[in-house]
Each structure stands twice: as structure tokens, then as C-alpha cells.
Amino acid sequence: MSIARQAIHTDQAPKAIGPYSQAVRVGDTVYMAGQIPLDPATMQMVEGDFEKEATRVFENIKAVIAASGGTFANVVKVTIFLTDFANFAKVNELMAKYFSEPYPARSTVAVAALPRNARVEIECTLHLG
């Protein structure tokens, strides 16, 4: 039996830069691709301090969540990739501005590099049921 998959797309978030969707809905679950600090209008990396970059990532995520019909309250799992764990506290601070209790489950992973030399990439899983 095949499960129907629906690609989610919004112009309010960066276009996929490869053969993937911004998100895919399967039943009541939405699996988001990782977002990096790309400005959706220019498809260029946001420049500046880490907070500005991470804020752009959360705004990109917000746009994809909205396109899926959800809100941050629907997010059940977040995975954060950081190239420098010195930015861990700043990500926590920003995450608290976008999410409220009960907070989603989360993993944070240190990585050697990210696409386009980003310092942060975040992906989410939502449940819309």
C-alpha cells in the first residue's frame, strides 16, 4: 500500500537548492528539509552576526510551517546542526522566542561544515493531527 505524499512549497522560504522539497506531508506528519540562513528574496546567505543568521533560519522555518497549515505549536522534533558549539546558548535564546512549552524534542549536532558555509541549519518534524 502506497502512502500519499504531498510536497510543501512557499516562496516565503528559500527554494530548494537541490532535488528535494522544502517539506513533505505524509498523513498528519510534515517532514521539513533543513533550513540555512538564505534570504528567500535573493537566495543569498544572510551576512552578519550569528543571531542574524539564526533568526533568518527560524523565519524560513516559520514560512514553511505556515505553508504546511501549521504553527510552531505543531513542531514535535527539532534537529539543529552547528559548526561551532559556542553558538549553542544563542540558539537556545532564539528558540525560546519561537517556541513555547511544551517544547518539542530536540537534538543538537556539531558538524564540520554546512551548505554554503552556513553556521547553522535546522530541520523540524510537525504533527498536524
SEBA-89683 format. One record per residue (C-alpha): residue number from 0; chain; x, y, z. Coordinates in pm, 1 decimal. Layout:
REM SEBA-89683
- NUM A X Y Z
...
REM end
This chain:
REM SEBA-89683
- 0 A 0.0 0.0 0.0
- 1 A 139.3 337.6 -100.6
- 2 A 112.4 636.1 131.7
- 3 A 27.1 965.2 -35.6
- 4 A 298.7 1229.4 -11.7
- 5 A 236.1 1597.8 -67.3
- 6 A 522.2 1838.0 -134.5
- 7 A 501.0 2167.1 57.5
- 8 A 633.4 2483.5 -107.3
- 9 A 630.2 2853.7 -27.4
- 10 A 802.3 3149.0 -189.3
- 11 A 842.3 3292.1 162.7
- 12 A 1128.7 3047.1 224.8
- 13 A 1432.3 2971.0 8.3
- 14 A 1379.9 2747.0 -292.6
- 15 A 1528.5 2401.0 -264.0
- 16 A 1886.1 2414.5 -393.1
- 17 A 1882.9 2051.9 -499.1
- 18 A 1649.5 1764.3 -580.2
- 19 A 1435.0 1788.7 -265.8
- 20 A 1122.3 1961.8 -132.7
- 21 A 1106.4 2231.4 135.2
- 22 A 883.5 1986.8 322.9
- 23 A 676.7 1675.6 259.0
- 24 A 347.7 1590.3 425.6
- 25 A 259.8 1225.7 481.0
- 26 A -73.0 1187.0 658.6
- 27 A -69.3 1425.7 954.6
- 28 A 310.7 1445.0 969.1
- 29 A 525.8 1706.2 794.9
- 30 A 897.8 1645.8 746.9
- 31 A 1088.6 1966.0 678.4
- 32 A 1416.0 1990.7 492.5
- 33 A 1692.2 2171.1 677.7
- 34 A 1691.0 2547.7 652.6
- 35 A 2005.6 2758.3 639.7
- 36 A 2023.4 3140.6 653.7
- 37 A 1931.7 3202.8 290.3
- 38 A 1723.4 3510.5 217.6
- 39 A 1428.1 3380.1 13.3
- 40 A 1408.6 3700.4 -192.6
- 41 A 1771.3 3694.9 -308.6
- 42 A 1875.0 3333.6 -242.5
- 43 A 2190.9 3478.4 -88.4
- 44 A 2325.7 3399.5 255.8
- 45 A 2236.7 3648.4 527.6
- 46 A 2553.8 3815.2 646.5
- 47 A 2631.0 3946.6 989.7
- 48 A 2646.1 3803.5 1335.9
- 49 A 2525.6 3457.8 1429.7
- 50 A 2199.6 3588.7 1578.9
- 51 A 2102.3 3745.3 1245.2
- 52 A 2177.3 3420.0 1063.3
- 53 A 1987.3 3202.6 1310.9
- 54 A 1690.0 3440.7 1308.9
- 55 A 1672.3 3407.6 928.7
- 56 A 1669.6 3028.2 970.0
- 57 A 1379.6 3045.3 1216.9
- 58 A 1190.5 3283.2 985.6
- 59 A 1242.0 3041.6 695.3
- 60 A 1112.0 2759.3 913.4
- 61 A 813.1 2971.7 1015.1
- 62 A 723.9 3023.9 647.6
- 63 A 738.8 2652.1 566.2
- 64 A 537.1 2566.3 877.3
- 65 A 269.3 2817.3 771.8
- 66 A 264.3 2675.0 417.9
- 67 A 200.1 2331.9 568.5
- 68 A -100.1 2464.1 760.8
- 69 A 69.4 2451.1 1098.8
- 70 A 228.8 2667.0 1365.0
- 71 A 533.4 2629.2 1586.7
- 72 A 298.7 2455.4 1835.1
- 73 A 274.4 2165.4 1586.3
- 74 A 650.8 2102.9 1587.0
- 75 A 731.2 1779.1 1770.7
- 76 A 1102.5 1739.9 1683.7
- 77 A 1381.4 1983.1 1600.7
- 78 A 1731.0 1893.6 1484.3
- 79 A 1992.8 2168.0 1494.9
- 80 A 2328.6 2145.3 1321.0
- 81 A 2600.8 2385.7 1439.4
- 82 A 2953.2 2431.5 1310.3
- 83 A 3052.9 2588.8 1644.3
- 84 A 2903.5 2490.0 1979.8
- 85 A 2992.4 2837.2 2108.9
- 86 A 2662.1 2936.9 1941.5
- 87 A 2457.2 2685.5 2142.8
- 88 A 2333.8 2940.6 2401.1
- 89 A 2225.0 3185.0 2128.2
- 90 A 2024.2 2912.8 1954.0
- 91 A 1853.3 2833.1 2285.6
- 92 A 1771.0 3200.8 2335.3
- 93 A 1622.0 3234.4 1987.5
- 94 A 1437.3 2904.0 2004.8
- 95 A 1261.0 3025.4 2320.0
- 96 A 1128.2 3322.8 2119.9
- 97 A 966.6 3099.8 1857.8
- 98 A 851.8 2800.8 2066.0
- 99 A 652.8 2776.7 2386.5
- 100 A 600.0 2495.8 2633.6
- 101 A 564.8 2211.1 2593.3
- 102 A 879.3 2242.5 2384.9
- 103 A 946.8 1992.8 2106.2
- 104 A 1205.9 1720.6 2141.3
- 105 A 1542.7 1836.3 2011.7
- 106 A 1884.4 1714.7 1907.7
- 107 A 2180.9 1943.4 1852.4
- 108 A 2470.4 1813.1 1649.6
- 109 A 2815.4 1961.2 1591.0
- 110 A 2921.6 1930.7 1228.5
- 111 A 3237.2 2016.7 1038.8
- 112 A 3060.9 2207.8 762.1
- 113 A 2717.8 2300.1 624.7
- 114 A 2595.1 2400.3 277.4
- 115 A 2707.7 2744.8 161.2
- 116 A 2934.1 2769.6 466.9
- 117 A 2634.0 2829.2 693.4
- 118 A 2698.4 2819.2 1066.7
- 119 A 2355.0 2677.6 1147.6
- 120 A 2098.7 2451.7 982.8
- 121 A 1770.0 2348.2 1142.7
- 122 A 1511.5 2090.3 1042.2
- 123 A 1175.3 2013.2 1203.7
- 124 A 905.8 1749.5 1210.6
- 125 A 545.5 1859.2 1263.8
- 126 A 230.9 1672.3 1358.0
- 127 A -85.8 1836.7 1228.1
- 128 A -343.0 1589.0 1362.9
REM end
